[in-house]
Every structure is written in C-alpha cells, then in structure tokens.
Amino acid sequence: MTRVYGWQAAIGRAEPAREAATAAEQTTARMKQALNRTDAARAADRLAATWTQQEEDPR
C-alpha cells in the first residue's frame, strides 16, 4: 500500500505542475497573437504613411 500512496502523492504533485505548464503555454500563445497584431498594425501604419491623396483618387 505504501507504493500506491507514493504514486498517488506523486500524481497529486504533478497535476498542479501540469496545470501551470498549460497556463504558461496559453499565455505564450496570447502574447504571440498580440505581437502579430502589433506587427500588422505597424505595417499598416507604414503603408498608410507612404500613400498620397493622388494615389487614393487618381484623375
């Protein structure tokens, strides 16, 4: 029985670690998405800065 309790204790300690790792992975994914959005916004700003009124409405 001691071995069973030992395994149960090990599993009990591993579960919070697994949950923490999952949370860290989710946080990392959210950070990457935010960086991608920021990069896209900067690229759009750079593109918009290069446009002129003539390019938007040529006649």
N, C-alpha and C positions, 0 to 999 in steps of 0.2 A: 504494500500500500504506500510506502514512503515514495517509491518511484512514481506512482500515479500522482501523488500530491506534488512531487517535484516538477513533473511535466505540466501539471495544471498551473503551478506558480509561474513557470517559465512562459507558458502561453499567456497568462494574465499580465505579465510584464511586457510581452511582445505586442500585445494588442494596442496599448497607448502609443507605442513607438510606430506601429503601422499607421495609426490614425494621424499622427504628427507628420509622417512622411507624405501621406496623401494630401494633407492640408498644405504642406510645403510645395508639392507638385502643382496643386491648384493655384496657389499664389504665384508661382513662377509662370504658369500659363497666362494668368491675368496680366502680369507685368509685361510679358512678351506682346500680348494683344494691345496693351496701352502704348507700348513703344512703336508698334506697327502703325497704330492710328496717328501717333505724333509724327512719325516719319512721313506718312501720307499727307498729313496737313501741311508740313513744311514744304514738301514737294509741290503741293497745290499752290501754296503762297509764292514759291519761287516762280512757278509757271505764270501765275497771275501778274506778278511784278514785271514780267517780260512782255506782256501784251500791251498793245496800244489801242486807242479808240479806232484807228484806221483798220486794224486787223479785225476788230469786232464788227465794224459796219463799213465794209469797203464799197466805194461808189465810183 
